Amino acid sequence: MKKYDRECEVVVVGSGMGGMTCALALARKGKKVEIIEQGSKFGGYLSYFKRDNFLFEAYLHVFGDCEKGGLMYDLLGELGLRDKIKFSRIDYTLFTPKGPVIFPRNSDEIIKALSPLFPGEDQGLKNLLNTMKTIYNDFLKLPSPSPVLERYKDKTCKELLDEFLKNEELKNLLMGAWLYILMPPSKTSAIMISVLMMIYLLSQGGFFPQGGSKAVVEAFSKELEKDQTRMTLKTKVTKIIVENGRAVGVETEKGERIRADFVVSNAAARQTFLDLVGEKELAIDFVTDLKQKELSLSSFVVFLGVEMDLEKLNLTHQIFVNTSTKTFDEAYENVLKGEIGDYITITIPTIGDPGLAPGKNKHSLTIWTIAPYHLEGKDWKVEREKIADKIIRKAEEVIPDLSKHILVKNIATPLTLEKFTLNTEGATVGWIQTRETVFGRPQQKSPIENLYLTGHWTMPGEGHMLTAKSGIDAAKLILSR
Ligand SMILES: Cc1cc2nc3c(=O)[nH]c(=O)nc-3n(C[C@H](O)[C@H](O)[C@H](O)COP(=O)(O)OP(=O)(O)OC[C@H]3O[C@@H](n4cnc5c(N)ncnc54)[C@H](O)[C@@H]3O)c2cc1C
């Protein structure tokens, strides 16, 4: 067998947010890096596509913590990208059974807006939000010890809410964005909910990059190219080469062998270890744990290019249609059974960024909801149109006659997500977000010497902000060697 076709210092498998941030952080420090991506575009879940001049966000709804003092602001600063990606503030509307509520943009505004509506809850609300903030701040400082993380590590989100609040309507309002966590408060971890709610809603509110995912990916690619990073598309890595317990390079489906001092995998954890490394290189307990850990739910997305005057409906960029009479728990149980779409979100980037659609009163919007990979006894190919129709009808509760104004329609099922990103079973955010997994994700420094992980399958967690942190943290571990 030929030895190697070329060599670099670090080879990065996959170009999601975790892969790109790690590659750029290393390239900035002079490392010779190569990124190998199997897809036809860089970005992974930060992808986009065009149909009839409508630019669609394949997966992105919002960013968070993008202003001074925020996590994303700091991470982009470390990468020298702060002035290359511009963020605009966005608003969230929760459509509740009692009508629409524009979600206040940070904790102080929440207290001001909600305290008068829920007499007797204002001290509890302040204490809850302070506790969530401390959890978030301490989570970002891990592995430093934290009494608050120790206290809440075995608690659910529901237990956290019940400790501070009595009013169920207030609790539901605060957790109105529960779809983002893909599980209801009774099941998800108190720590993960605090972290994610702080990032997307409670700390600085939500943001959207001007020009969408395309602008973010282009900003990264441009800087990576400037730093001489070799970036390869449409090439699947089929093997992480391990010699004497150390990762020494990768092999691609094209038969190329690339030698590297370090390998970083942004690919799904099971693929990385079970397929690319191979079970024989790993301890049995590690393999068993990897096979047993539960995956997060997948997603079902309908992309619509529409021509209609949405301005007059006073809609915001991000909408949660929480009008169902079913509780969050009932809706979640339904999803597990394949009954999808009691709760949906609608994202309309063209409200703040009209350039993404071709002209006045044209909008590209996505309707998203959580979905299982396996539809009990049914086939996604048969069900997809029916489910799309159902969630478009649900969206019509807040955008009347939406279905009459559709110019372009596209659908993504869990199979689509898996096909384009190789995320196992189209998992939306890697692992399920329970108390067991909040600290149970595989570490960035893997059991294979010189193999590191980035992205939502490793610590600290899901979403673009935490996966960007994973990329920079992995780069720091490599640079410290
Ligand atoms: C529908 C949806 C909506 C979402 N909305 C938001 C949101 O609004 N805000 C937010 O912060 N987060 C959101 N998320 C979650 C967020 O997108 C993810 O948690 C995060 O982007 C994952 O990034 P990652 O670094 O793990 O890599 P991924 O995006 O999973 O990318 C991994 C990359 O590796 C490549 N790859 C895999 N295997 C190989 C291989 N063998 N060889 C070469 N390349 C390979 C893939 O092609 C892919 O490009 C959403 C997710 C989904 C599915």
The ligand as an SDF file (V2000), in Angstrom:
LIG
                    3D

 53 58  0  0  0  0  0  0  0  0999 V2000
  -33.2800   21.9820   11.4170 C   0  0  0  0  0  0  0  0  0  0  0  0
  -32.2090   22.4860   12.3360 C   0  0  0  0  0  0  0  0  0  0  0  0
  -32.2800   23.7670   12.8260 C   0  0  0  0  0  0  0  0  0  0  0  0
  -31.2910   24.2520   13.6820 C   0  0  0  0  0  0  0  0  0  0  0  0
  -31.3500   25.5520   14.0860 N   0  0  0  0  0  0  0  0  0  0  0  0
  -30.3460   26.0580   14.8070 C   0  0  0  0  0  0  0  0  0  0  0  0
  -30.3230   27.4450   15.1120 C   0  0  0  0  0  0  0  0  0  0  0  0
  -31.1800   28.1950   14.6900 O   0  0  0  0  0  0  0  0  0  0  0  0
  -29.3110   27.9140   15.8710 N   0  0  0  0  0  0  0  0  0  0  0  0
  -28.3160   27.0980   16.3420 C   0  0  0  0  0  0  0  0  0  0  0  0
  -27.4120   27.5860   17.0160 O   0  0  0  0  0  0  0  0  0  0  0  0
  -28.3190   25.7760   16.0700 N   0  0  0  0  0  0  0  0  0  0  0  0
  -29.2990   25.2440   15.3070 C   0  0  0  0  0  0  0  0  0  0  0  0
  -29.2960   23.9140   14.9950 N   0  0  0  0  0  0  0  0  0  0  0  0
  -28.2750   23.0430   15.6000 C   0  0  0  0  0  0  0  0  0  0  0  0
  -26.9230   23.2940   14.9840 C   0  0  0  0  0  0  0  0  0  0  0  0
  -27.0630   23.3990   13.5950 O   0  0  0  0  0  0  0  0  0  0  0  0
  -25.9520   22.1790   15.3060 C   0  0  0  0  0  0  0  0  0  0  0  0
  -25.9340   21.8560   16.6720 O   0  0  0  0  0  0  0  0  0  0  0  0
  -24.5230   22.5720   14.8820 C   0  0  0  0  0  0  0  0  0  0  0  0
  -24.5110   23.3500   13.7650 O   0  0  0  0  0  0  0  0  0  0  0  0
  -23.7500   21.3690   14.5200 C   0  0  0  0  0  0  0  0  0  0  0  0
  -22.4640   21.7480   14.1010 O   0  0  0  0  0  0  0  0  0  0  0  0
  -21.3150   20.6920   14.0670 P   0  0  0  0  0  0  0  0  0  0  0  0
  -20.0290   21.3980   14.2180 O   0  0  0  0  0  0  0  0  0  0  0  0
  -21.5890   19.5920   15.0390 O   0  0  0  0  0  0  0  0  0  0  0  0
  -21.3060   20.0840   12.5900 O   0  0  0  0  0  0  0  0  0  0  0  0
  -22.4160   19.6750   11.5020 P   0  0  0  0  0  0  0  0  0  0  0  0
  -23.1700   20.8540   11.1200 O   0  0  0  0  0  0  0  0  0  0  0  0
  -23.1310   18.4720   11.9390 O   0  0  0  0  0  0  0  0  0  0  0  0
  -21.4510   19.3240   10.2980 O   0  0  0  0  0  0  0  0  0  0  0  0
  -20.6520   18.1560   10.2370 C   0  0  0  0  0  0  0  0  0  0  0  0
  -19.9620   18.1700    8.8860 C   0  0  0  0  0  0  0  0  0  0  0  0
  -19.1040   17.0360    8.7760 O   0  0  0  0  0  0  0  0  0  0  0  0
  -19.2320   16.4950    7.4610 C   0  0  0  0  0  0  0  0  0  0  0  0
  -18.8580   15.0870    7.5120 N   0  0  0  0  0  0  0  0  0  0  0  0
  -19.4360   14.1080    8.2660 C   0  0  0  0  0  0  0  0  0  0  0  0
  -18.8150   12.9330    8.0560 N   0  0  0  0  0  0  0  0  0  0  0  0
  -17.8110   13.1640    7.1590 C   0  0  0  0  0  0  0  0  0  0  0  0
  -16.8360   12.3380    6.5520 C   0  0  0  0  0  0  0  0  0  0  0  0
  -16.7370   11.0360    6.8250 N   0  0  0  0  0  0  0  0  0  0  0  0
  -15.9690   12.8910    5.6610 N   0  0  0  0  0  0  0  0  0  0  0  0
  -16.0380   14.2320    5.3570 C   0  0  0  0  0  0  0  0  0  0  0  0
  -16.9640   15.0550    5.9110 N   0  0  0  0  0  0  0  0  0  0  0  0
  -17.8380   14.5290    6.8090 C   0  0  0  0  0  0  0  0  0  0  0  0
  -20.7060   16.7050    7.1260 C   0  0  0  0  0  0  0  0  0  0  0  0
  -20.9500   16.6370    5.7450 O   0  0  0  0  0  0  0  0  0  0  0  0
  -20.9500   18.0860    7.7180 C   0  0  0  0  0  0  0  0  0  0  0  0
  -20.6570   19.1020    6.7970 O   0  0  0  0  0  0  0  0  0  0  0  0
  -30.2290   23.4090   14.0990 C   0  0  0  0  0  0  0  0  0  0  0  0
  -30.1460   22.1120   13.5850 C   0  0  0  0  0  0  0  0  0  0  0  0
  -31.1120   21.6600   12.6940 C   0  0  0  0  0  0  0  0  0  0  0  0
  -30.9780   20.2740   12.1280 C   0  0  0  0  0  0  0  0  0  0  0  0
  1  2  1  0
  2  3  1  0
  2 52  2  0
  3  4  2  0
  4  5  1  0
  4 50  1  0
  5  6  2  0
  6  7  1  0
  6 13  1  0
  7  8  2  0
  7  9  1  0
  9 10  1  0
 10 11  2  0
 10 12  1  0
 12 13  2  0
 13 14  1  0
 14 15  1  0
 14 50  1  0
 15 16  1  0
 16 17  1  0
 16 18  1  0
 18 19  1  0
 18 20  1  0
 20 21  1  0
 20 22  1  0
 22 23  1  0
 23 24  1  0
 24 25  2  0
 24 26  1  0
 24 27  1  0
 27 28  1  0
 28 29  2  0
 28 30  1  0
 28 31  1  0
 31 32  1  0
 32 33  1  0
 33 34  1  0
 33 48  1  0
 34 35  1  0
 35 36  1  0
 35 46  1  0
 36 37  1  0
 36 45  1  0
 37 38  2  0
 38 39  1  0
 39 40  1  0
 39 45  2  0
 40 41  1  0
 40 42  2  0
 42 43  1  0
 43 44  2  0
 44 45  1  0
 46 47  1  0
 46 48  1  0
 48 49  1  0
 50 51  2  0
 51 52  1  0
 52 53  1  0
M  END
$$$$
